[in-house]
Amino acid sequence: MMIHTLTKAERLVLEEMYPVGSRVQLECMDDPYGKLKPGDLGTVRFIDDTGSVHVSWDCGSSLAVLYKEDRCKCLMKSGQLDILFKNLSVMPFESFAKLKTWLEEELRPVFPAMSFDNNRKGELEVGLHVDAFQMEKAKIGIKYQTDDKGNLYIEKCGWTQEPPGRKEVSKKVEHKR
């Protein structure tokens, strides 16, 4: 195996393809001693100077995907979940069951261990049960209301913890005289 040093362009492409915290699925890995198999899911930790994508695999392994030897595909980046949140907040649902079904269709392929906690009326917490998007044990919080017909309307949805680097900047308004 020859060690490869990344060019700046290669690094930029890899960082765009596999941002830290994104969810990936293994396509192939040429490691006779590894227990990973195609289809295994994980979360990108970092990309090193040789182009290897270091992943925390859901099965507990931490083998890197070697540049130009192994393959994985990115299933979801944080921006895709931001779009999901935006879409979710404008969609009405006929029932709580329909909301759960929609979430499962969108998220279960990427977060197979996800779970729902609906202990408080009008609130749903979706546990993803993996470290993802630079958050430990990422969770989604959804606040909703129902009308007298049982239709459900999302009031607010998003992460239950603040992702690093996404803190809201305080908005100071200065009045000029």
N, C-alpha and C positions, 0 to 999 in steps of 0.2 A: 504494500500500500504506500503510495506516494503522498507526502504531506503537501497540501495545497495552501497557498497564502492568497487570501481574497483581495481582489482589486476593490477600489472604492465603489465602482459601479455594481459589482457583484454583491457587495455588502448591502448597498441601498436596495437592490432588488430583493434580496433575501429578507431584509427587515420589513419591506412592504408586504411580502408574501406571508411571512410568519412573525407578526408583531408579538412582542412579549405579552404573555397572558392569553393569547389566542388559543383556540381549541383545534387540535389536529387529529387526524386518523392515519395510522400507519398503513402504507400500501405495500412496501416490501423492505426487508432488512436482511442483509447477508451476514448474519452472525450465528455460527453454528452452536454457540454456547448460550445465546440469549433465549429467553422464554417468550419474547414478544412475537405476536403473529399478526398478519394482515387483518385490519379492522380494529385493532386496539386503539383506544382513545387516550389523549393526554393533553397537557397544557404546556405551552412553550415557556421556558425559563429565560433562555438567552441564546444568542448566536455567537460562537467564538471566532477567532481570527482565521480558522481554517474553513469556516462556513458550516461547521457542524451545528445542527439545531438541537439544543439541549432541551429535553422534554421530561416533565414529571408525568409518567404514565399512570393512569388510573389503577392499574394492576400492582403498582408499587415500585416498578422498575424506574431507573433514571438513565437508561442508555440514550446516547445521542444518535440522531439521524445523521449519518455521515454524508457530507456534500459530495455529489456526483457518484455515490455508491448506493445509498438507500433512498427511499422515497416516502414522503408523507404528503397529505393534502390538508390544507387549512379548511376547517368546517365552519368556523365562526370567529369573526373579529369583534372587538367591542363596539365598533361603529354599527355593525349589523344588529346588535342588541338594542342600540339606541334607536334605530329605525323601527324595530319591533315595538319598543316602548311607545314611540310616537303613533304607530298604527293602532296599537292596543287602546290608547287613550281616546281615539275617535270612533271606535267600533262599539256598537251596542250588541249585547248578547241576549238571547231569549231566556237563558237560565244560567245558573252557576255551573251546571254540568256542561253546557256548551262552552263556557269560558275555559274550564279545565281541559276539555277535549281539544280546543284550539291551541292552548299552551302546550299540551302533550305533543300534538302534531308538529309544532314549531321547534320545541326544545328537546324532546326525548331522544332524537337521534344524536344530539350533541352531548346531552347530559342524561345518560340512561338511568342514573340513580336518583334523579330529581324526585322531590316529594312536595306535598301540599300540606300546609297548616292553616286551617280556617277556623281557629278557636275563637276569634273575636268577630262578631257580626260586622259586616262591612269591610273586613280586612282579610287578605289572603297573603300568606308568605310562601314563596316558592324556593325551596332549598335545592341548590344545584349539587351540593355535596362534593365539590371539588374546588381546589384553588383555581381561579380563572380570572382573567382580565386584571391581574395584579391585586386580587382580593383573596383573603383566606376564606375558604368555605362560602363562596359567593351566594348571596340570597337576593331575591327580587321581592319587593313589597308592592302590593296592589290594594288601593282603597277604592271601594265601589259603593254604589247605591242601587237599590232595587225599587221599582215602581209597584203599584198595586196589582199589576199583571204578572209580576215576577221577572220582568225585563231588567237586565243588569247594565249599569252605566259606570264606566271607569272614571273616577275623579282624579286619581293620581297613581302613577306607577313608576318604578325605578329601583335602583339598588338600595338595599337597606343599610349599606355602609358606603362611605365615600371612596371611589377609586382614586389611587394616588395621581397627583397631577391634574385633577379635575375639580379642585376646590373652586367654589364660586368666588369671583372677584367682587369685593364690596363695591357697590356703585355709589360714589359720592357725587352729589349734585351741588355745583357751586352756582349761586345766583349772582349775576353781575348787575351792578347798579349803574 
